[in-house]
Amino acid sequence: MKTKHSLELADVKTIAAAAEAEALRNQWAVSIAIVDDGGHLLWLQRLDGAAPISAQIAPAKAHTSALGRRESKVYEDVINGGRMSFLSAPALQGMLEGGVPILREGQCIGAVGVSGVKSPEDAQIARAGIAALG
């Protein structure tokens, strides 16, 4: 039997605080979502001034990243490369840059999704949150 890592509430709070700090440092109004390895929402926060739609997009990006075990940008690139059939992939709705998986010892234990600014900036915020885990 294998041992499986999982996110604990303390981990989620650490990620959320670091992601929020990165967003605030850059004066970016975003929504931040954190999900477990099955894409189930563990945390959602919408910073002051963030568009309401960002609270829908951030969890979708995180969900897609967790289920795919890769950054959501991969799917955006595939679609932009002409493989439009990916738009019909079941359960994947956030196929835009800004979803980043949380990996431990080669296993995906969750993901962070951010929405509200340019997609590379969304990903920057997500990565800053994940980096706080060490």
ZABA-760798 format. One record per residue (C-alpha): residue in three letters; chain; x negated, z, y. Coordinates in Angstrom, 2 decimals, padded with zeros to 5 digits, m for minus. Layout:
<rs>
["ALA" "A" [X Z Y]] ...
</rs>
This chain:
<rs>
["MET" "A" [000.00 000.00 000.00]] ["LYS" "A" [m001.29 m000.88 003.45]] ["THR" "A" [m001.34 001.30 006.54]] ["LYS" "A" [000.54 m000.16 009.47]] ["HIS" "A" [m000.15 000.75 013.08]] ["SER" "A" [002.80 001.18 015.41]] ["LEU" "A" [003.39 001.89 019.06]] ["GLU" "A" [004.30 005.45 020.00]] ["LEU" "A" [006.13 006.46 023.15]] ["ALA" "A" [002.87 007.69 024.70]] ["ASP" "A" [001.34 004.24 024.10]] ["VAL" "A" [004.34 002.53 025.68]] ["LYS" "A" [004.13 004.78 028.74]] ["THR" "A" [000.40 004.08 029.07]] ["ILE" "A" [000.95 000.32 028.91]] ["ALA" "A" [003.86 000.49 031.36]] ["ALA" "A" [001.95 002.59 033.89]] ["ALA" "A" [m001.08 000.29 033.83]] ["ALA" "A" [001.06 m002.85 034.09]] ["GLU" "A" [003.01 m001.35 036.98]] ["ALA" "A" [m000.23 m000.36 038.72]] ["GLU" "A" [m001.56 m003.92 038.39]] ["ALA" "A" [001.67 m005.34 039.81]] ["LEU" "A" [001.76 m002.89 042.71]] ["ARG" "A" [m001.93 m003.39 043.48]] ["ASN" "A" [m001.19 m007.08 043.96]] ["GLN" "A" [002.18 m006.48 045.66]] ["TRP" "A" [004.02 m008.40 042.94]] ["ALA" "A" [007.69 m007.60 042.34]] ["VAL" "A" [008.20 m008.05 038.59]] ["SER" "A" [010.02 m006.81 035.54]] ["ILE" "A" [007.94 m005.41 032.69]] ["ALA" "A" [009.16 m005.28 029.09]] ["ILE" "A" [007.48 m003.78 026.04]] ["VAL" "A" [008.69 m004.47 022.50]] ["ASP" "A" [007.68 m003.40 019.01]] ["ASP" "A" [006.40 m005.76 016.31]] ["GLY" "A" [009.96 m006.87 015.52]] ["GLY" "A" [010.68 m007.73 019.14]] ["HIS" "A" [012.92 m004.69 019.70]] ["LEU" "A" [012.93 m003.45 023.28]] ["LEU" "A" [011.08 m000.16 023.81]] ["TRP" "A" [010.66 m000.28 027.61]] ["LEU" "A" [012.07 m002.22 030.53]] ["GLN" "A" [011.46 m001.64 034.19]] ["ARG" "A" [012.32 m003.80 037.16]] ["LEU" "A" [010.17 m003.05 040.17]] ["ASP" "A" [011.70 m002.93 043.62]] ["GLY" "A" [012.31 m006.41 044.92]] ["ALA" "A" [012.12 m008.15 041.53]] ["ALA" "A" [014.75 m010.81 040.96]] ["PRO" "A" [017.57 m009.73 038.63]] ["ILE" "A" [016.86 m012.66 036.27]] ["SER" "A" [013.35 m011.30 035.69]] ["ALA" "A" [014.91 m008.40 033.76]] ["GLN" "A" [016.23 m010.98 031.28]] ["ILE" "A" [013.14 m013.17 031.13]] ["ALA" "A" [010.52 m010.41 030.63]] ["PRO" "A" [012.07 m009.07 027.38]] ["ALA" "A" [012.52 m012.64 026.11]] ["LYS" "A" [008.82 m013.38 026.68]] ["ALA" "A" [007.82 m010.14 024.94]] ["HIS" "A" [010.18 m010.84 022.02]] ["THR" "A" [008.80 m014.35 021.55]] ["SER" "A" [005.22 m013.09 021.69]] ["ALA" "A" [005.82 m010.32 019.15]] ["LEU" "A" [007.66 m012.51 016.65]] ["GLY" "A" [005.15 m015.34 016.98]] ["ARG" "A" [002.16 m012.99 016.99]] ["ARG" "A" [000.65 m014.99 019.84]] ["GLU" "A" [000.97 m015.44 023.58]] ["SER" "A" [004.23 m017.02 024.66]] ["LYS" "A" [002.18 m019.58 026.60]] ["VAL" "A" [001.35 m021.26 023.28]] ["TYR" "A" [004.98 m022.33 022.95]] ["GLU" "A" [005.16 m023.47 026.56]] ["ASP" "A" [002.07 m025.63 025.99]] ["VAL" "A" [003.53 m027.12 022.80]] ["ILE" "A" [006.75 m028.04 024.61]] ["ASN" "A" [004.90 m029.39 027.65]] ["GLY" "A" [002.79 m031.43 025.23]] ["GLY" "A" [005.91 m033.28 024.16]] ["ARG" "A" [007.08 m031.39 021.11]] ["MET" "A" [010.58 m030.81 022.46]] ["SER" "A" [011.89 m029.75 019.04]] ["PHE" "A" [010.41 m026.29 019.68]] ["LEU" "A" [013.27 m025.73 022.12]] ["SER" "A" [015.48 m025.30 019.05]] ["ALA" "A" [013.29 m022.64 017.40]] ["PRO" "A" [015.56 m019.79 016.28]] ["ALA" "A" [015.23 m016.44 018.07]] ["LEU" "A" [012.61 m017.71 020.53]] ["GLN" "A" [013.95 m017.78 024.06]] ["GLY" "A" [011.05 m016.77 026.27]] ["MET" "A" [008.75 m019.72 025.71]] ["LEU" "A" [007.00 m019.33 029.04]] ["GLU" "A" [003.62 m017.81 029.87]] ["GLY" "A" [003.77 m014.06 030.43]] ["GLY" "A" [004.30 m012.68 026.93]] ["VAL" "A" [001.17 m011.15 025.39]] ["PRO" "A" [000.91 m009.61 021.91]] ["ILE" "A" [m000.54 m006.14 021.36]] ["LEU" "A" [m003.03 m006.44 018.50]] ["ARG" "A" [m004.68 m003.66 016.50]] ["GLU" "A" [m007.08 m004.45 013.66]] ["GLY" "A" [m005.72 m007.99 013.41]] ["GLN" "A" [m002.08 m006.87 013.27]] ["CYS" "A" [000.52 m007.43 015.95]] ["ILE" "A" [002.13 m004.07 016.77]] ["GLY" "A" [004.21 m005.27 019.70]] ["ALA" "A" [004.06 m007.27 022.91]] ["VAL" "A" [004.37 m007.04 026.67]] ["GLY" "A" [006.43 m009.52 028.66]] ["VAL" "A" [006.35 m009.82 032.44]] ["SER" "A" [008.42 m011.97 034.78]] ["GLY" "A" [008.69 m012.30 038.52]] ["VAL" "A" [005.63 m014.08 039.86]] ["LYS" "A" [003.65 m017.15 038.76]] ["SER" "A" [003.24 m017.27 035.00]] ["PRO" "A" [m000.56 m016.69 034.97]] ["GLU" "A" [000.03 m013.63 037.16]] ["ASP" "A" [002.73 m012.39 034.79]] ["ALA" "A" [000.21 m012.64 031.94]] ["GLN" "A" [m002.43 m010.87 034.04]] ["ILE" "A" [m000.09 m007.91 034.48]] ["ALA" "A" [000.73 m007.84 030.74]] ["ARG" "A" [m002.96 m007.92 029.82]] ["ALA" "A" [m003.75 m005.12 032.27]] ["GLY" "A" [m001.13 m002.97 030.57]] ["ILE" "A" [m002.47 m003.69 027.10]] ["ALA" "A" [m006.07 m003.06 028.21]] ["ALA" "A" [m005.11 000.50 029.10]] ["LEU" "A" [m004.76 001.29 025.39]] ["GLY" "A" [m008.51 000.82 025.03]] 
</rs>
